Amino acid sequence: MLIPQYIKSKIKEVYQQQVQQGKRSFYIYDTSYMYNKIQHLKQIMPAGVDIFYAMKANPHSYFLKTAKNAGVKGIEIASLGEGMKCFEAGFSADEIIFTGPGKSPEELEWSVKHGLKTVHIESLAEAYRLNQIAVKYNKIQNILIRINADFDIHDAQANFSGGSKKLGIDEEKLIDYLPIISSLSNLKFQGLHVYAASGVLSVDDLLTNCKLVFKLSKQIEEKFPHIKCEIIDFGGGFGIDYLQKGKNFSPELYAQGLKELIQEYNFQNRSFVLELGRYLTADSGWYCTEIIDIKDSRGIKQVITAGGTNHFRRPAALSINHPVEIIEMNQPKIFDTQSQVTKEQVFIGGPLCNTADKVAKDLYLENADIGDIAVFCLAGAYGLSMSHTDFLSHYKPEEILII
C-alpha cells in the first residue's frame, strides 16, 4: 500500500514536532476515508438496512464525530464507558445498542434508566437481571437475543459462533429459552443478533450467515406465532485485506445478495442492523514510529522501533502483519558500518523487554535505516485502545487528526 503524498508530508512534519517533545511514535488519522465509506454504504444497502458504528474499533472522539456527521443510524457499544463517550459525541440513548457478554448490574441499570434502543441479551441470567432492573424503574426495555449459531466461517480472522462460546445463547437452546425470556414482564423481544465472524473477505460466507439467520427467524416464528423477529442484527464482519493480496471485500456484491435474500424470505418490512467497525476505520489511520536500531541476529535483521506492542498490539495479538512503508529521513550514520536493511525479510519489534514485542514478523522491506520512520498502514482500527500502553511506563503516543 502506497501512503498518499499528503500523508507522508504530514508524518514528517508531525515527527519533527514530536521529537521536540521527546516522543518518536504517534498515530495519524484522516477520517475522510471513514466518512466516504459510510456514505457509500448508505447509498448501496437495501431499504431497511441500518449502519451502526461499532466503536470498539476506535473509540476516539474523532471517529465518533465522523460517524455522526456521516449519518450512521447509531452506535454499538460494549461498555458503560463507551456509552458515555457516545453521549459526549452527541448521540442520544435511542441511537445506542448495547452488546457483549458480562454486562454488570450497573451497566444494565444505566441502560434502562437512559432507555437505550436495544440491549442484546447473552444469557438467561442477564435476561432475568435486566428484567428485575426494568421492573424497579417501571420501564419496558427493548431487547435482542444474541445467538451462538451452530456454524462457523472457516476463513474468518476470528470466529464468534460454533462450538462453546461465551458470546450469546447456543442456537439449540433457543427453543427452550425464548418462551422464558419473552414471558419476562418488562422486556420486549424485538429480534435476533447473530454475529458469526470478524474479518471476513468472502461475500458468499457472510451472505450464508444472513441466510441461516433468516431461516432461524422463520423457524422461531412458525413455532411461536405470537413472536416476530422485527429486527435482525448481523453484527459486522466486513474484512480488510491486511496482507494486500487483492482480496478486498465487495460491499456492492454483499448489498445485492442481501437484497435478494430479503426478497426471497419476504422480509421487506423488517429492520436490519450492520455493526461495522474495522471496515469503516482501518484505512483512516497510520501508526508511525522511528527506527531506533537495526541489528543482525544470526542472519536475520531485527528492526527495533521506538514503539512496539505497547503502542500497536494488534499485529502480535492476531499474528498478522500490517502493510508497512518506510519513510526515509536520511539521518547521519551513528557509525560507518552500522546495519541497514536492503531487500530482505525482517522482524520489527519495539523497546519492550520481552520477545513477544513483535509488530511485524518475517516482513519484506526494500530499504530501511536507523532514523527512518516505519509507518504501519490500516492502523485506524484496534490500534492504541487495544494496546497495553502502561507496560514499562513508556509515553503514550499522541493521536493526531489531519482531516
MOLINRA-V578362 format. One record per residue. RES is the residue in one letter. SS is DSSP state (helix for helix, strand for strand, loop for the rest). PSI is psi in whole degrees, 0 to 359 (NA if undefined). D_FIRST is the distance of its C-alpha to the first C-alpha in Angstrom with 1 decimal. Layout:
res-><RES	RES>
ss-><SS	SS>
psi-><PSI	PSI>
d_first-><D_FIRST	D_FIRST>
//
This chain:
res-><M	L	I	P	Q	Y	I	K	S	K	I	K	E	V	Y	Q	Q	Q	V	Q	Q	G	K	R	S	F	Y	I	Y	D	T	S	Y	M	Y	N	K	I	Q	H	L	K	Q	I	M	P	A	G	V	D	I	F	Y	A	M	K	A	N	P	H	S	Y	F	L	K	T	A	K	N	A	G	V	K	G	I	E	I	A	S	L	G	E	G	M	K	C	F	E	A	G	F	S	A	D	E	I	I	F	T	G	P	G	K	S	P	E	E	L	E	W	S	V	K	H	G	L	K	T	V	H	I	E	S	L	A	E	A	Y	R	L	N	Q	I	A	V	K	Y	N	K	I	Q	N	I	L	I	R	I	N	A	D	F	D	I	H	D	A	Q	A	N	F	S	G	G	S	K	K	L	G	I	D	E	E	K	L	I	D	Y	L	P	I	I	S	S	L	S	N	L	K	F	Q	G	L	H	V	Y	A	A	S	G	V	L	S	V	D	D	L	L	T	N	C	K	L	V	F	K	L	S	K	Q	I	E	E	K	F	P	H	I	K	C	E	I	I	D	F	G	G	G	F	G	I	D	Y	L	Q	K	G	K	N	F	S	P	E	L	Y	A	Q	G	L	K	E	L	I	Q	E	Y	N	F	Q	N	R	S	F	V	L	E	L	G	R	Y	L	T	A	D	S	G	W	Y	C	T	E	I	I	D	I	K	D	S	R	G	I	K	Q	V	I	T	A	G	G	T	N	H	F	R	R	P	A	A	L	S	I	N	H	P	V	E	I	I	E	M	N	Q	P	K	I	F	D	T	Q	S	Q	V	T	K	E	Q	V	F	I	G	G	P	L	C	N	T	A	D	K	V	A	K	D	L	Y	L	E	N	A	D	I	G	D	I	A	V	F	C	L	A	G	A	Y	G	L	S	M	S	H	T	D	F	L	S	H	Y	K	P	E	E	I	L	I	I>
ss-><loop	loop	loop	loop	helix	helix	helix	helix	helix	helix	helix	helix	helix	helix	helix	helix	helix	helix	helix	helix	loop	loop	loop	loop	strand	strand	strand	strand	strand	loop	loop	helix	helix	helix	helix	helix	helix	helix	helix	helix	helix	helix	helix	helix	loop	loop	loop	loop	strand	strand	strand	strand	strand	strand	helix	helix	helix	loop	loop	loop	helix	helix	helix	helix	helix	helix	helix	helix	helix	helix	loop	loop	loop	strand	strand	strand	strand	loop	loop	helix	helix	helix	helix	helix	helix	helix	helix	helix	loop	loop	loop	loop	helix	helix	helix	strand	strand	strand	loop	loop	loop	loop	loop	loop	helix	helix	helix	helix	helix	helix	helix	helix	helix	helix	loop	loop	loop	strand	strand	strand	strand	loop	loop	helix	helix	helix	helix	helix	helix	helix	helix	helix	helix	helix	helix	helix	loop	loop	loop	loop	strand	strand	strand	strand	strand	strand	strand	strand	loop	loop	loop	loop	loop	loop	loop	loop	loop	strand	strand	loop	loop	loop	loop	loop	loop	loop	loop	loop	strand	strand	helix	helix	helix	helix	helix	helix	helix	helix	helix	helix	helix	helix	loop	loop	loop	loop	strand	strand	strand	strand	strand	strand	strand	loop	loop	loop	strand	strand	loop	strand	loop	loop	helix	helix	helix	helix	helix	helix	helix	helix	helix	helix	helix	helix	helix	helix	helix	helix	helix	helix	helix	helix	helix	loop	loop	loop	loop	loop	loop	loop	strand	strand	strand	loop	loop	loop	loop	strand	loop	loop	loop	loop	loop	loop	loop	loop	loop	loop	loop	loop	helix	helix	helix	helix	helix	helix	helix	helix	helix	helix	helix	helix	helix	helix	loop	loop	loop	loop	loop	loop	strand	strand	strand	strand	strand	strand	loop	helix	helix	helix	helix	helix	helix	helix	strand	strand	strand	strand	strand	strand	strand	strand	strand	strand	strand	strand	strand	loop	loop	strand	strand	strand	strand	strand	strand	loop	loop	loop	loop	loop	loop	loop	loop	helix	helix	helix	helix	helix	loop	loop	loop	loop	loop	strand	strand	strand	strand	loop	loop	loop	loop	loop	loop	loop	loop	loop	loop	loop	loop	loop	strand	strand	strand	strand	strand	strand	strand	strand	strand	loop	loop	loop	loop	loop	loop	loop	loop	strand	strand	strand	strand	strand	strand	strand	strand	strand	strand	strand	loop	loop	loop	loop	strand	strand	strand	strand	loop	loop	loop	loop	loop	loop	loop	helix	helix	helix	loop	loop	loop	loop	helix	helix	helix	loop	loop	loop	loop	strand	strand	strand	strand	loop	loop>
psi-><125	132	130	146	322	330	316	315	319	322	315	319	313	322	314	321	319	321	323	337	5	22	142	17	146	166	140	133	140	96	6	331	315	314	313	324	317	315	317	316	322	328	325	340	148	159	138	351	117	140	119	143	120	96	353	335	318	107	5	147	332	316	324	318	323	319	317	314	329	350	36	157	331	195	138	124	162	17	162	322	318	321	318	323	326	315	317	329	357	7	147	166	324	8	9	131	140	114	176	149	162	35	130	161	324	321	319	321	318	319	315	314	322	348	54	153	306	148	131	114	133	353	167	319	319	322	313	317	315	320	319	320	318	322	316	321	4	47	155	124	124	137	155	152	124	132	132	92	154	49	163	172	110	326	10	155	325	131	135	4	169	138	196	123	150	349	119	178	132	136	319	344	350	322	324	323	327	315	324	310	319	343	349	130	324	18	137	110	129	346	199	151	115	112	100	323	162	151	41	128	344	118	319	321	316	326	328	319	314	316	318	323	320	318	316	319	317	317	318	314	331	323	327	86	337	358	137	135	85	331	133	119	115	358	215	242	346	124	162	136	75	329	0	51	11	24	49	139	137	102	334	314	323	314	318	316	321	320	317	321	320	319	319	320	3	45	27	333	23	168	142	142	131	119	100	133	285	315	325	329	339	311	13	2	149	129	126	129	138	141	113	326	153	128	152	120	102	47	0	133	128	114	119	122	165	329	149	226	344	338	329	85	339	314	320	320	323	2	53	136	142	157	135	134	141	126	117	132	354	47	147	145	146	320	157	323	24	152	149	169	132	104	65	164	135	167	140	128	160	203	11	151	52	158	350	352	73	118	357	136	131	50	133	129	140	307	149	139	157	133	346	168	123	122	119	115	170	40	17	348	136	49	256	318	342	353	154	77	339	349	125	6	33	163	155	127	148	153	119	122	126	335	NA>
d_first-><0.0	3.8	6.4	9.3	12.2	14.5	12.7	12.7	16.3	17.2	15.9	18.1	20.9	20.9	20.7	23.9	25.6	24.8	26.1	29.3	29.7	29.2	25.8	22.6	20.2	19.3	17.1	15.9	16.1	15.7	17.6	17.7	14.9	17.4	20.3	19.0	18.2	21.7	23.3	21.8	23.0	26.4	26.8	26.1	27.7	31.3	34.1	34.8	31.3	30.4	27.1	27.6	25.1	25.1	25.0	24.7	20.9	21.3	24.9	24.4	26.5	23.6	22.3	25.9	26.8	23.8	24.8	28.4	27.6	25.6	28.7	27.9	31.1	31.1	29.7	29.8	31.0	31.8	34.1	36.6	34.4	31.6	34.4	35.7	32.3	32.3	35.7	34.6	31.9	34.6	34.3	37.7	38.9	39.0	35.3	34.6	34.5	35.0	33.7	33.6	36.3	38.8	39.3	42.0	45.3	44.4	41.1	43.1	45.8	43.3	41.9	45.3	46.6	43.8	43.8	40.1	39.2	39.0	39.2	37.8	40.4	39.3	42.8	46.5	47.1	44.5	46.2	49.6	48.4	46.8	49.9	52.2	50.3	50.3	54.1	54.6	53.0	54.6	51.3	49.6	46.0	43.8	42.0	39.7	40.0	37.0	37.3	36.1	35.9	37.2	34.0	30.5	27.1	26.5	22.8	22.0	20.3	23.6	26.9	29.3	32.1	34.3	36.5	37.8	35.6	36.4	34.7	37.1	40.4	40.6	40.8	44.2	45.7	45.0	48.2	50.2	48.3	47.8	51.6	51.8	48.9	50.0	53.5	52.5	54.2	51.7	48.4	47.4	45.3	42.8	40.6	38.1	34.8	33.1	29.5	28.9	25.4	22.1	18.6	19.8	17.6	20.8	22.5	25.8	25.9	25.7	28.3	30.5	30.5	31.6	34.3	35.6	35.9	37.7	40.1	40.7	41.5	44.0	45.7	46.1	47.7	50.0	51.2	51.5	52.5	52.7	49.0	46.2	42.4	41.8	38.3	35.7	32.7	29.9	27.9	24.2	22.0	19.2	16.3	12.6	10.5	9.6	9.8	7.4	10.7	10.9	13.5	12.9	16.1	18.2	20.3	22.3	23.6	24.3	26.3	28.3	29.1	30.2	32.3	34.1	34.8	36.2	38.5	39.4	40.6	42.1	40.1	39.7	41.6	39.6	36.8	33.5	31.0	27.3	26.2	22.5	20.7	17.3	16.3	17.3	16.0	12.9	10.4	13.1	12.9	11.5	13.9	14.7	17.3	19.1	19.6	23.3	24.2	23.2	25.8	26.6	28.2	29.9	27.4	24.2	22.3	22.3	20.0	21.8	20.3	22.3	21.3	20.9	21.6	24.1	21.3	18.5	20.3	18.2	16.6	20.1	21.9	20.0	19.3	15.6	12.7	9.8	6.4	7.8	7.7	11.3	13.0	16.2	19.3	21.9	24.3	27.6	28.1	30.3	32.0	31.8	30.8	28.3	25.5	22.1	19.1	18.8	16.8	17.8	17.3	17.9	18.8	17.9	20.6	22.2	25.9	27.5	30.5	29.5	27.6	25.7	23.7	20.5	17.1	15.5	17.5	17.4	13.8	13.1	12.6	13.5	15.4	16.6	19.9	22.0	21.5	17.8	15.6	13.2	10.7	9.9	7.5	9.2	12.4	14.5	16.5	18.9	18.0	21.0	23.6	23.1	23.5	26.9	27.0	30.7	30.5	32.0	32.2	29.3	28.4	26.4	23.2	23.3	21.2	20.8	20.4	19.4	19.9>
//
